[in-house]
C-alpha cells in the first residue's frame, strides 16, 4: 500500500473517530418545590454520545418561580 493510500485511510479513520456528539433542547428535566411556596424548574440540554450510544443531560440551569395565591 502506498503512503498516499495510507494517508487517506488514516484521515478517514480520524474523521470517523472525531464525530461530534449532538445536543438538543433545552428541555424541562425536573420541577420541584422550593419550600417557600414557589417552584424550582431545572432545564437541561439533551446530549447524545454516539460512541457509547447513550443520552445524557448537559448544561443544566435552575430557574426559581415564585407563586402567589390571591
PDB file of N, CA, C, O and CB in Angstrom:
ATOM      1  N   UNK A   1       0.849  -1.178   0.000  1.00  0.00           N
ATOM      2  CA  UNK A   1       0.000   0.000   0.000  1.00  0.00           C
ATOM      3  C   UNK A   1       0.890   1.235   0.000  1.00  0.00           C
ATOM      4  O   UNK A   1       1.817   1.338   0.804  1.00  0.00           O
ATOM      5  CB  UNK A   1      -0.963   0.001   1.222  1.00  0.00           C
ATOM      6  N   UNK A   2       0.616   2.151  -0.882  1.00  0.00           N
ATOM      7  CA  UNK A   2       1.449   3.345  -0.982  1.00  0.00           C
ATOM      8  C   UNK A   2       1.189   4.277   0.193  1.00  0.00           C
ATOM      9  O   UNK A   2       0.185   4.155   0.894  1.00  0.00           O
ATOM     10  CB  UNK A   2       1.191   4.073  -2.306  1.00  0.00           C
ATOM     11  N   UNK A   3       2.113   5.212   0.393  1.00  0.00           N
ATOM     12  CA  UNK A   3       1.961   6.138   1.515  1.00  0.00           C
ATOM     13  C   UNK A   3       0.768   7.059   1.326  1.00  0.00           C
ATOM     14  O   UNK A   3       0.188   7.519   2.310  1.00  0.00           O
ATOM     15  CB  UNK A   3       3.224   6.964   1.691  1.00  0.00           C
ATOM     16  N   UNK A   4       0.384   7.342   0.071  1.00  0.00           N
ATOM     17  CA  UNK A   4      -0.790   8.187  -0.185  1.00  0.00           C
ATOM     18  C   UNK A   4      -2.066   7.478   0.248  1.00  0.00           C
ATOM     19  O   UNK A   4      -2.945   8.085   0.859  1.00  0.00           O
ATOM     20  CB  UNK A   4      -0.875   8.565  -1.678  1.00  0.00           C
ATOM     21  N   UNK A   5      -2.162   6.202  -0.069  1.00  0.00           N
ATOM     22  CA  UNK A   5      -3.340   5.436   0.346  1.00  0.00           C
ATOM     23  C   UNK A   5      -3.389   5.301   1.856  1.00  0.00           C
ATOM     24  O   UNK A   5      -4.463   5.371   2.454  1.00  0.00           O
ATOM     25  CB  UNK A   5      -3.342   4.048  -0.306  1.00  0.00           C
ATOM     26  N   UNK A   6      -2.252   5.110   2.468  1.00  0.00           N
ATOM     27  CA  UNK A   6      -2.211   5.028   3.940  1.00  0.00           C
ATOM     28  C   UNK A   6      -2.644   6.342   4.574  1.00  0.00           C
ATOM     29  O   UNK A   6      -3.360   6.360   5.575  1.00  0.00           O
ATOM     30  CB  UNK A   6      -0.797   4.658   4.422  1.00  0.00           C
ATOM     31  N   UNK A   7      -2.199   7.436   3.976  1.00  0.00           N
ATOM     32  CA  UNK A   7      -2.575   8.748   4.487  1.00  0.00           C
ATOM     33  C   UNK A   7      -4.074   8.977   4.355  1.00  0.00           C
ATOM     34  O   UNK A   7      -4.704   9.494   5.277  1.00  0.00           O
ATOM     35  CB  UNK A   7      -1.809   9.845   3.752  1.00  0.00           C
ATOM     36  N   UNK A   8      -4.649   8.600   3.222  1.00  0.00           N
ATOM     37  CA  UNK A   8      -6.101   8.735   3.020  1.00  0.00           C
ATOM     38  C   UNK A   8      -6.853   7.841   4.000  1.00  0.00           C
ATOM     39  O   UNK A   8      -7.856   8.265   4.573  1.00  0.00           O
ATOM     40  CB  UNK A   8      -6.492   8.378   1.560  1.00  0.00           C
ATOM     41  N   UNK A   9      -6.385   6.616   4.200  1.00  0.00           N
ATOM     42  CA  UNK A   9      -7.035   5.708   5.146  1.00  0.00           C
ATOM     43  C   UNK A   9      -6.955   6.260   6.564  1.00  0.00           C
ATOM     44  O   UNK A   9      -7.937   6.206   7.304  1.00  0.00           O
ATOM     45  CB  UNK A   9      -6.393   4.311   5.083  1.00  0.00           C
ATOM     46  N   UNK A  10      -5.805   6.787   6.949  1.00  0.00           N
ATOM     47  CA  UNK A  10      -5.635   7.367   8.274  1.00  0.00           C
ATOM     48  C   UNK A  10      -6.540   8.577   8.465  1.00  0.00           C
ATOM     49  O   UNK A  10      -7.151   8.736   9.522  1.00  0.00           O
ATOM     50  CB  UNK A  10      -4.180   7.759   8.497  1.00  0.00           C
ATOM     51  N   UNK A  11      -6.627   9.424   7.454  1.00  0.00           N
ATOM     52  CA  UNK A  11      -7.501  10.605   7.533  1.00  0.00           C
ATOM     53  C   UNK A  11      -8.961  10.185   7.664  1.00  0.00           C
ATOM     54  O   UNK A  11      -9.719  10.811   8.405  1.00  0.00           O
ATOM     55  CB  UNK A  11      -7.317  11.504   6.289  1.00  0.00           C
ATOM     56  N   UNK A  12      -9.361   9.139   6.958  1.00  0.00           N
ATOM     57  CA  UNK A  12     -10.738   8.646   7.052  1.00  0.00           C
ATOM     58  C   UNK A  12     -11.045   8.129   8.449  1.00  0.00           C
ATOM     59  O   UNK A  12     -12.122   8.382   8.989  1.00  0.00           O
ATOM     60  CB  UNK A  12     -10.981   7.541   6.023  1.00  0.00           C
ATOM     61  N   UNK A  13     -10.102   7.409   9.029  1.00  0.00           N
ATOM     62  CA  UNK A  13     -10.291   6.900  10.385  1.00  0.00           C
ATOM     63  C   UNK A  13     -10.374   8.049  11.388  1.00  0.00           C
ATOM     64  O   UNK A  13     -11.224   8.034  12.279  1.00  0.00           O
ATOM     65  CB  UNK A  13      -9.148   5.947  10.765  1.00  0.00           C
ATOM     66  N   UNK A  14      -9.513   9.026  11.249  1.00  0.00           N
ATOM     67  CA  UNK A  14      -9.514  10.164  12.168  1.00  0.00           C
ATOM     68  C   UNK A  14     -10.831  10.930  12.077  1.00  0.00           C
ATOM     69  O   UNK A  14     -11.395  11.311  13.103  1.00  0.00           O
ATOM     70  CB  UNK A  14      -8.332  11.103  11.866  1.00  0.00           C
ATOM     71  N   UNK A  15     -11.323  11.158  10.869  1.00  0.00           N
ATOM     72  CA  UNK A  15     -12.596  11.857  10.701  1.00  0.00           C
ATOM     73  C   UNK A  15     -13.748  11.044  11.279  1.00  0.00           C
ATOM     74  O   UNK A  15     -14.669  11.610  11.867  1.00  0.00           O
ATOM     75  CB  UNK A  15     -12.851  12.152   9.222  1.00  0.00           C
ATOM     76  N   UNK A  16     -13.705   9.733  11.117  1.00  0.00           N
ATOM     77  CA  UNK A  16     -14.756   8.883  11.667  1.00  0.00           C
ATOM     78  C   UNK A  16     -14.740   8.846  13.184  1.00  0.00           C
ATOM     79  O   UNK A  16     -15.794   8.834  13.818  1.00  0.00           O
ATOM     80  CB  UNK A  16     -14.622   7.486  11.129  1.00  0.00           C
ATOM     81  N   UNK A  17     -13.553   8.829  13.767  1.00  0.00           N
ATOM     82  CA  UNK A  17     -13.421   8.773  15.221  1.00  0.00           C
ATOM     83  C   UNK A  17     -13.783  10.105  15.865  1.00  0.00           C
ATOM     84  O   UNK A  17     -14.262  10.136  16.999  1.00  0.00           O
ATOM     85  CB  UNK A  17     -12.000   8.377  15.609  1.00  0.00           C
ATOM     86  N   UNK A  18     -13.561  11.188  15.163  1.00  0.00           N
ATOM     87  CA  UNK A  18     -13.776  12.502  15.758  1.00  0.00           C
ATOM     88  C   UNK A  18     -15.201  13.015  15.573  1.00  0.00           C
ATOM     89  O   UNK A  18     -15.439  14.220  15.660  1.00  0.00           O
ATOM     90  CB  UNK A  18     -12.807  13.489  15.169  1.00  0.00           C
ATOM     91  N   UNK A  19     -16.147  12.121  15.320  1.00  0.00           N
ATOM     92  CA  UNK A  19     -17.519  12.576  15.147  1.00  0.00           C
ATOM     93  C   UNK A  19     -18.027  13.210  16.427  1.00  0.00           C
ATOM     94  O   UNK A  19     -17.763  12.723  17.526  1.00  0.00           O
ATOM     95  CB  UNK A  19     -18.428  11.417  14.730  1.00  0.00           C
ATOM     96  N   UNK A  20     -18.748  14.288  16.274  1.00  0.00           N
ATOM     97  CA  UNK A  20     -19.220  15.056  17.416  1.00  0.00           C
ATOM     98  C   UNK A  20     -20.499  14.454  17.969  1.00  0.00           C
ATOM     99  O   UNK A  20     -21.271  13.811  17.257  1.00  0.00           O
ATOM    100  CB  UNK A  20     -19.446  16.516  17.029  1.00  0.00           C
ATOM    101  N   UNK A  21     -20.699  14.683  19.265  1.00  0.00           N
ATOM    102  CA  UNK A  21     -21.978  14.313  19.846  1.00  0.00           C
ATOM    103  C   UNK A  21     -22.978  15.409  19.497  1.00  0.00           C
ATOM    104  O   UNK A  21     -22.593  16.547  19.229  1.00  0.00           O
ATOM    105  CB  UNK A  21     -21.868  14.110  21.398  1.00  0.00           C
ATOM    106  N   UNK A  22     -24.240  15.067  19.499  1.00  0.00           N
ATOM    107  CA  UNK A  22     -25.251  16.053  19.143  1.00  0.00           C
ATOM    108  C   UNK A  22     -26.073  16.424  20.368  1.00  0.00           C
ATOM    109  O   UNK A  22     -26.273  15.605  21.265  1.00  0.00           O
ATOM    110  CB  UNK A  22     -26.162  15.520  18.024  1.00  0.00           C
ATOM    111  N   UNK A  23     -26.550  17.671  20.399  1.00  0.00           N
ATOM    112  CA  UNK A  23     -27.352  18.155  21.513  1.00  0.00           C
ATOM    113  C   UNK A  23     -28.673  18.700  20.994  1.00  0.00           C
ATOM    114  O   UNK A  23     -28.786  19.103  19.837  1.00  0.00           O
ATOM    115  CB  UNK A  23     -26.592  19.234  22.309  1.00  0.00           C
ATOM    116  N   UNK A  24     -29.664  18.703  21.869  1.00  0.00           N
ATOM    117  CA  UNK A  24     -30.973  19.261  21.550  1.00  0.00           C
ATOM    118  C   UNK A  24     -31.546  19.866  22.833  1.00  0.00           C
ATOM    119  O   UNK A  24     -31.174  19.477  23.940  1.00  0.00           O
ATOM    120  CB  UNK A  24     -31.937  18.166  20.952  1.00  0.00           C
ATOM    121  N   UNK A  25     -32.437  20.804  22.664  1.00  0.00           N
ATOM    122  CA  UNK A  25     -33.101  21.338  23.852  1.00  0.00           C
ATOM    123  C   UNK A  25     -33.001  22.832  23.930  1.00  0.00           C
ATOM    124  O   UNK A  25     -32.714  23.466  22.914  1.00  0.00           O
ATOM    125  CB  UNK A  25     -32.522  20.734  25.093  1.00  0.00           C
ATOM    126  N   UNK A  26     -33.216  23.422  25.054  1.00  0.00           N
ATOM    127  CA  UNK A  26     -33.314  22.813  26.382  1.00  0.00           C
ATOM    128  C   UNK A  26     -34.700  22.215  26.644  1.00  0.00           C
ATOM    129  O   UNK A  26     -35.705  22.630  26.066  1.00  0.00           O
ATOM    130  CB  UNK A  26     -32.990  23.847  27.452  1.00  0.00           C
ATOM    131  N   UNK A  27     -34.710  21.221  27.542  1.00  0.00           N
ATOM    132  CA  UNK A  27     -35.923  20.556  27.967  1.00  0.00           C
ATOM    133  C   UNK A  27     -36.049  20.667  29.473  1.00  0.00           C
ATOM    134  O   UNK A  27     -35.041  20.704  30.179  1.00  0.00           O
ATOM    135  CB  UNK A  27     -35.934  19.085  27.521  1.00  0.00           C
ATOM    136  N   UNK A  28     -37.284  20.722  29.976  1.00  0.00           N
ATOM    137  CA  UNK A  28     -37.511  20.708  31.417  1.00  0.00           C
ATOM    138  C   UNK A  28     -37.269  19.288  31.898  1.00  0.00           C
ATOM    139  O   UNK A  28     -37.911  18.347  31.432  1.00  0.00           O
ATOM    140  CB  UNK A  28     -38.959  21.202  31.787  1.00  0.00           C
ATOM    141  N   UNK A  29     -36.334  19.140  32.838  1.00  0.00           N
ATOM    142  CA  UNK A  29     -35.996  17.808  33.330  1.00  0.00           C
ATOM    143  C   UNK A  29     -36.493  17.556  34.746  1.00  0.00           C
ATOM    144  O   UNK A  29     -36.577  16.405  35.173  1.00  0.00           O
ATOM    145  CB  UNK A  29     -34.509  17.608  33.278  1.00  0.00           C
ATOM    146  N   UNK A  30     -36.825  18.623  35.487  1.00  0.00           N
ATOM    147  CA  UNK A  30     -37.285  18.436  36.864  1.00  0.00           C
ATOM    148  C   UNK A  30     -38.051  19.679  37.308  1.00  0.00           C
ATOM    149  O   UNK A  30     -37.671  20.806  36.990  1.00  0.00           O
ATOM    150  CB  UNK A  30     -36.086  18.153  37.823  1.00  0.00           C
ATOM    151  N   UNK A  31     -39.129  19.455  38.044  1.00  0.00           N
ATOM    152  CA  UNK A  31     -39.882  20.532  38.691  1.00  0.00           C
ATOM    153  C   UNK A  31     -40.048  20.132  40.139  1.00  0.00           C
ATOM    154  O   UNK A  31     -40.534  19.040  40.432  1.00  0.00           O
ATOM    155  CB  UNK A  31     -41.278  20.787  37.996  1.00  0.00           C
ATOM    156  N   UNK A  32     -39.647  21.015  41.056  1.00  0.00           N
ATOM    157  CA  UNK A  32     -39.769  20.709  42.475  1.00  0.00           C
ATOM    158  C   UNK A  32     -40.140  21.970  43.248  1.00  0.00           C
ATOM    159  O   UNK A  32     -40.035  23.086  42.739  1.00  0.00           O
ATOM    160  CB  UNK A  32     -38.457  20.105  43.018  1.00  0.00           C
ATOM    161  N   UNK A  33     -40.574  21.767  44.484  1.00  0.00           N
ATOM    162  CA  UNK A  33     -40.934  22.877  45.361  1.00  0.00           C
ATOM    163  C   UNK A  33     -39.678  23.475  45.960  1.00  0.00           C
ATOM    164  O   UNK A  33     -38.713  22.764  46.244  1.00  0.00           O
ATOM    165  CB  UNK A  33     -41.898  22.416  46.474  1.00  0.00           C
ATOM    166  N   UNK A  34     -39.693  24.792  46.151  1.00  0.00           N
ATOM    167  CA  UNK A  34     -38.555  25.424  46.818  1.00  0.00           C
ATOM    168  C   UNK A  34     -38.763  25.516  48.325  1.00  0.00           C
ATOM    169  O   UNK A  34     -37.897  26.021  49.038  1.00  0.00           O
ATOM    170  CB  UNK A  34     -38.314  26.815  46.245  1.00  0.00           C
ATOM    171  N   UNK A  35     -39.911  25.029  48.820  1.00  0.00           N
ATOM    172  CA  UNK A  35     -40.189  25.036  50.253  1.00  0.00           C
ATOM    173  C   UNK A  35     -40.766  26.350  50.760  1.00  0.00           C
ATOM    174  O   UNK A  35     -41.063  26.462  51.949  1.00  0.00           O
ATOM    175  CB  UNK A  35     -38.940  24.729  51.004  1.00  0.00           C
ATOM    176  N   UNK A  36     -40.931  27.340  49.901  1.00  0.00           N
ATOM    177  CA  UNK A  36     -41.464  28.650  50.304  1.00  0.00           C
ATOM    178  C   UNK A  36     -42.662  29.044  49.447  1.00  0.00           C
ATOM    179  O   UNK A  36     -42.988  30.226  49.345  1.00  0.00           O
ATOM    180  CB  UNK A  36     -40.372  29.729  50.204  1.00  0.00           C
ATOM    181  N   UNK A  37     -43.313  28.074  48.836  1.00  0.00           N
ATOM    182  CA  UNK A  37     -44.468  28.357  48.005  1.00  0.00           C
ATOM    183  C   UNK A  37     -44.135  28.627  46.549  1.00  0.00           C
ATOM    184  O   UNK A  37     -44.991  29.095  45.799  1.00  0.00           O
ATOM    185  CB  UNK A  37     -45.195  29.513  48.557  1.00  0.00           C
ATOM    186  N   UNK A  38     -42.933  28.348  46.143  1.00  0.00           N
ATOM    187  CA  UNK A  38     -42.511  28.553  44.763  1.00  0.00           C
ATOM    188  C   UNK A  38     -42.055  27.256  44.129  1.00  0.00           C
ATOM    189  O   UNK A  38     -42.112  26.192  44.746  1.00  0.00           O
ATOM    190  CB  UNK A  38     -41.398  29.582  44.696  1.00  0.00           C
ATOM    191  N   UNK A  39     -41.608  27.353  42.906  1.00  0.00           N
ATOM    192  CA  UNK A  39     -41.130  26.187  42.166  1.00  0.00           C
ATOM    193  C   UNK A  39     -39.693  26.392  41.709  1.00  0.00           C
ATOM    194  O   UNK A  39     -39.262  27.512  41.436  1.00  0.00           O
ATOM    195  CB  UNK A  39     -42.033  25.905  40.961  1.00  0.00           C
ATOM    196  N   UNK A  40     -38.972  25.294  41.632  1.00  0.00           N
ATOM    197  CA  UNK A  40     -37.631  25.281  41.041  1.00  0.00           C
ATOM    198  C   UNK A  40     -37.740  24.458  39.763  1.00  0.00           C
ATOM    199  O   UNK A  40     -38.075  23.275  39.807  1.00  0.00           O
ATOM    200  CB  UNK A  40     -36.536  24.682  42.039  1.00  0.00           C
ATOM    201  N   UNK A  41     -37.458  25.087  38.624  1.00  0.00           N
ATOM    202  CA  UNK A  41     -37.535  24.432  37.323  1.00  0.00           C
ATOM    203  C   UNK A  41     -36.111  24.186  36.847  1.00  0.00           C
ATOM    204  O   UNK A  41     -35.310  25.116  36.758  1.00  0.00           O
ATOM    205  CB  UNK A  41     -38.343  25.294  36.288  1.00  0.00           C
ATOM    206  N   UNK A  42     -35.801  22.938  36.543  1.00  0.00           N
ATOM    207  CA  UNK A  42     -34.482  22.587  36.012  1.00  0.00           C
ATOM    208  C   UNK A  42     -34.618  22.303  34.521  1.00  0.00           C
ATOM    209  O   UNK A  42     -35.444  21.489  34.108  1.00  0.00           O
ATOM    210  CB  UNK A  42     -33.875  21.353  36.762  1.00  0.00           C
ATOM    211  N   UNK A  43     -33.792  22.987  33.709  1.00  0.00           N
ATOM    212  CA  UNK A  43     -33.774  22.785  32.257  1.00  0.00           C
ATOM    213  C   UNK A  43     -32.371  22.340  31.858  1.00  0.00           C
ATOM    214  O   UNK A  43     -31.375  22.911  32.303  1.00  0.00           O
ATOM    215  CB  UNK A  43     -34.193  24.093  31.487  1.00  0.00           C
ATOM    216  N   UNK A  44     -32.307  21.320  31.017  1.00  0.00           N
ATOM    217  CA  UNK A  44     -31.021  20.796  30.549  1.00  0.00           C
ATOM    218  C   UNK A  44     -31.067  20.565  29.043  1.00  0.00           C
ATOM    219  O   UNK A  44     -32.133  20.410  28.446  1.00  0.00           O
ATOM    220  CB  UNK A  44     -30.661  19.481  31.286  1.00  0.00           C
ATOM    221  N   UNK A  45     -29.905  20.549  28.465  1.00  0.00           N
ATOM    222  CA  UNK A  45     -29.761  20.135  27.073  1.00  0.00           C
ATOM    223  C   UNK A  45     -29.620  18.615  27.068  1.00  0.00           C
ATOM    224  O   UNK A  45     -28.948  18.053  27.933  1.00  0.00           O
ATOM    225  CB  UNK A  45     -28.522  20.836  26.378  1.00  0.00           C
ATOM    226  N   UNK A  46     -30.244  17.952  26.107  1.00  0.00           N
ATOM    227  CA  UNK A  46     -30.067  16.516  25.924  1.00  0.00           C
ATOM    228  C   UNK A  46     -28.863  16.317  25.008  1.00  0.00           C
ATOM    229  O   UNK A  46     -28.742  16.971  23.972  1.00  0.00           O
ATOM    230  CB  UNK A  46     -31.363  15.841  25.328  1.00  0.00           C
ATOM    231  N   UNK A  47     -27.978  15.409  25.402  1.00  0.00           N
ATOM    232  CA  UNK A  47     -26.754  15.181  24.644  1.00  0.00           C
ATOM    233  C   UNK A  47     -26.641  13.696  24.292  1.00  0.00           C
ATOM    234  O   UNK A  47     -26.713  12.833  25.167  1.00  0.00           O
ATOM    235  CB  UNK A  47     -25.511  15.653  25.447  1.00  0.00           C
ATOM    236  N   UNK A  48     -26.464  13.411  23.002  1.00  0.00           N
ATOM    237  CA  UNK A  48     -26.307  12.036  22.538  1.00  0.00           C
ATOM    238  C   UNK A  48     -24.838  11.753  22.282  1.00  0.00           C
ATOM    239  O   UNK A  48     -24.176  12.490  21.551  1.00  0.00           O
ATOM    240  CB  UNK A  48     -27.141  11.782  21.260  1.00  0.00           C
ATOM    241  N   UNK A  49     -24.328  10.689  22.883  1.00  0.00           N
ATOM    242  CA  UNK A  49     -22.943  10.256  22.684  1.00  0.00           C
ATOM    243  C   UNK A  49     -22.951   9.064  21.724  1.00  0.00           C
ATOM    244  O   UNK A  49     -23.370   7.970  22.101  1.00  0.00           O
ATOM    245  CB  UNK A  49     -22.256   9.879  24.053  1.00  0.00           C
ATOM    246  N   UNK A  50     -22.491   9.270  20.487  1.00  0.00           N
ATOM    247  CA  UNK A  50     -22.572   8.185  19.503  1.00  0.00           C
ATOM    248  C   UNK A  50     -21.672   6.992  19.824  1.00  0.00           C
ATOM    249  O   UNK A  50     -21.967   5.877  19.394  1.00  0.00           O
ATOM    250  CB  UNK A  50     -22.219   8.716  18.146  1.00  0.00           C
ATOM    251  N   UNK A  51     -20.605   7.192  20.551  1.00  0.00           N
ATOM    252  CA  UNK A  51     -19.698   6.083  20.862  1.00  0.00           C
ATOM    253  C   UNK A  51     -20.267   5.157  21.918  1.00  0.00           C
ATOM    254  O   UNK A  51     -20.123   3.937  21.832  1.00  0.00           O
ATOM    255  CB  UNK A  51     -18.362   6.615  21.324  1.00  0.00           C
ATOM    256  N   UNK A  52     -20.913   5.742  22.914  1.00  0.00           N
ATOM    257  CA  UNK A  52     -21.483   4.937  23.991  1.00  0.00           C
ATOM    258  C   UNK A  52     -22.959   4.634  23.748  1.00  0.00           C
ATOM    259  O   UNK A  52     -23.558   3.845  24.479  1.00  0.00           O
ATOM    260  CB  UNK A  52     -21.314   5.651  25.326  1.00  0.00           C
ATOM    261  N   UNK A  53     -23.542   5.247  22.737  1.00  0.00           N
ATOM    262  CA  UNK A  53     -24.975   5.113  22.425  1.00  0.00           C
ATOM    263  C   UNK A  53     -25.828   5.436  23.640  1.00  0.00           C
ATOM    264  O   UNK A  53     -26.762   4.708  23.974  1.00  0.00           O
ATOM    265  CB  UNK A  53     -25.291   3.693  21.927  1.00  0.00           C
ATOM    266  N   UNK A  54     -25.488   6.546  24.298  1.00  0.00           N
ATOM    267  CA  UNK A  54     -26.232   6.976  25.479  1.00  0.00           C
ATOM    268  C   UNK A  54     -26.726   8.407  25.291  1.00  0.00           C
ATOM    269  O   UNK A  54     -26.163   9.185  24.521  1.00  0.00           O
ATOM    270  CB  UNK A  54     -25.355   6.867  26.750  1.00  0.00           C
ATOM    271  N   UNK A  55     -27.780   8.725  26.011  1.00  0.00           N
ATOM    272  CA  UNK A  55     -28.308  10.074  26.055  1.00  0.00           C
ATOM    273  C   UNK A  55     -28.187  10.561  27.488  1.00  0.00           C
ATOM    274  O   UNK A  55     -28.590   9.867  28.422  1.00  0.00           O
ATOM    275  CB  UNK A  55     -29.787  10.132  25.551  1.00  0.00           C
ATOM    276  N   UNK A  56     -27.636  11.748  27.664  1.00  0.00           N
ATOM    277  CA  UNK A  56     -27.468  12.317  28.996  1.00  0.00           C
ATOM    278  C   UNK A  56     -27.800  13.794  28.987  1.00  0.00           C
ATOM    279  O   UNK A  56     -28.108  14.371  27.944  1.00  0.00           O
ATOM    280  CB  UNK A  56     -26.043  12.100  29.502  1.00  0.00           C
ATOM    281  N   UNK A  57     -27.734  14.399  30.161  1.00  0.00           N
ATOM    282  CA  UNK A  57     -28.010  15.824  30.309  1.00  0.00           C
ATOM    283  C   UNK A  57     -26.707  16.611  30.371  1.00  0.00           C
ATOM    284  O   UNK A  57     -25.697  16.129  30.883  1.00  0.00           O
ATOM    285  CB  UNK A  57     -28.855  16.086  31.570  1.00  0.00           C
ATOM    286  N   UNK A  58     -26.748  17.830  29.839  1.00  0.00           N
ATOM    287  CA  UNK A  58     -25.608  18.737  29.950  1.00  0.00           C
ATOM    288  C   UNK A  58     -26.135  20.155  30.009  1.00  0.00           C
ATOM    289  O   UNK A  58     -27.281  20.417  29.642  1.00  0.00           O
ATOM    290  CB  UNK A  58     -24.615  18.559  28.759  1.00  0.00           C
ATOM    291  N   UNK A  59     -25.309  21.059  30.465  1.00  0.00           N
ATOM    292  CA  UNK A  59     -25.648  22.483  30.546  1.00  0.00           C
ATOM    293  C   UNK A  59     -26.962  22.726  31.286  1.00  0.00           C
ATOM    294  O   UNK A  59     -27.841  23.428  30.787  1.00  0.00           O
ATOM    295  CB  UNK A  59     -25.733  23.076  29.148  1.00  0.00           C
ATOM    296  N   UNK A  60     -27.091  22.139  32.480  1.00  0.00           N
ATOM    297  CA  UNK A  60     -28.325  22.277  33.261  1.00  0.00           C
ATOM    298  C   UNK A  60     -28.371  23.642  33.948  1.00  0.00           C
ATOM    299  O   UNK A  60     -27.354  24.155  34.414  1.00  0.00           O
ATOM    300  CB  UNK A  60     -28.436  21.143  34.311  1.00  0.00           C
ATOM    301  N   UNK A  61     -29.578  24.217  34.001  1.00  0.00           N
ATOM    302  CA  UNK A  61     -29.796  25.505  34.661  1.00  0.00           C
ATOM    303  C   UNK A  61     -31.078  25.440  35.468  1.00  0.00           C
ATOM    304  O   UNK A  61     -32.062  24.836  35.041  1.00  0.00           O
ATOM    305  CB  UNK A  61     -29.858  26.663  33.628  1.00  0.00           C
ATOM    306  N   UNK A  62     -31.063  26.068  36.643  1.00  0.00           N
ATOM    307  CA  UNK A  62     -32.239  26.141  37.501  1.00  0.00           C
ATOM    308  C   UNK A  62     -32.851  27.523  37.440  1.00  0.00           C
ATOM    309  O   UNK A  62     -32.143  28.527  37.368  1.00  0.00           O
ATOM    310  CB  UNK A  62     -31.882  25.782  38.942  1.00  0.00           C
ATOM    311  N   UNK A  63     -34.187  27.569  37.470  1.00  0.00           N
ATOM    312  CA  UNK A  63     -34.925  28.832  37.490  1.00  0.00           C
ATOM    313  C   UNK A  63     -35.930  28.760  38.618  1.00  0.00           C
ATOM    314  O   UNK A  63     -36.674  27.785  38.718  1.00  0.00           O
ATOM    315  CB  UNK A  63     -35.632  29.116  36.121  1.00  0.00           C
ATOM    316  N   UNK A  64     -35.968  29.774  39.473  1.00  0.00           N
ATOM    317  CA  UNK A  64     -36.945  29.844  40.558  1.00  0.00           C
ATOM    318  C   UNK A  64     -38.141  30.657  40.115  1.00  0.00           C
ATOM    319  O   UNK A  64     -37.991  31.745  39.559  1.00  0.00           O
ATOM    320  CB  UNK A  64     -36.320  30.454  41.828  1.00  0.00           C
ATOM    321  N   UNK A  65     -39.340  30.126  40.363  1.00  0.00           N
ATOM    322  CA  UNK A  65     -40.569  30.832  40.054  1.00  0.00           C
ATOM    323  C   UNK A  65     -41.368  30.963  41.355  1.00  0.00           C
ATOM    324  O   UNK A  65     -41.705  29.964  41.990  1.00  0.00           O
ATOM    325  CB  UNK A  65     -41.394  30.088  38.939  1.00  0.00           C
ATOM    326  N   UNK A  66     -41.660  32.193  41.736  1.00  0.00           N
ATOM    327  CA  UNK A  66     -42.460  32.431  42.944  1.00  0.00           C
ATOM    328  C   UNK A  66     -43.934  32.453  42.565  1.00  0.00           C
ATOM    329  O   UNK A  66     -44.346  33.162  41.646  1.00  0.00           O
ATOM    330  CB  UNK A  66     -42.050  33.769  43.640  1.00  0.00           C
ATOM    331  N   UNK A  67     -44.719  31.663  43.289  1.00  0.00           N
ATOM    332  CA  UNK A  67     -46.159  31.595  43.066  1.00  0.00           C
ATOM    333  C   UNK A  67     -46.861  32.393  44.154  1.00  0.00           C
ATOM    334  O   UNK A  67     -46.437  32.383  45.310  1.00  0.00           O
ATOM    335  CB  UNK A  67     -46.659  30.120  43.048  1.00  0.00           C
ATOM    336  N   UNK A  68     -47.930  33.081  43.785  1.00  0.00           N
ATOM    337  CA  UNK A  68     -48.713  33.812  44.770  1.00  0.00           C
ATOM    338  C   UNK A  68     -50.151  33.306  44.728  1.00  0.00           C
ATOM    339  O   UNK A  68     -50.676  32.965  43.668  1.00  0.00           O
ATOM    340  CB  UNK A  68     -48.654  35.345  44.509  1.00  0.00           C
ATOM    341  N   UNK A  69     -50.762  33.266  45.879  1.00  0.00           N
ATOM    342  CA  UNK A  69     -52.184  32.926  45.945  1.00  0.00           C
ATOM    343  C   UNK A  69     -52.958  34.176  46.272  1.00  0.00           C
ATOM    344  O   UNK A  69     -52.526  34.963  47.114  1.00  0.00           O
ATOM    345  CB  UNK A  69     -52.459  31.816  46.996  1.00  0.00           C
ATOM    346  N   UNK A  70     -54.100  34.383  45.626  1.00  0.00           N
ATOM    347  CA  UNK A  70     -54.865  35.618  45.863  1.00  0.00           C
ATOM    348  C   UNK A  70     -55.540  35.647  47.222  1.00  0.00           C
ATOM    349  O   UNK A  70     -56.214  36.622  47.555  1.00  0.00           O
ATOM    350  CB  UNK A  70     -55.909  35.790  44.790  1.00  0.00           C
TER     351      UNK A  70
END
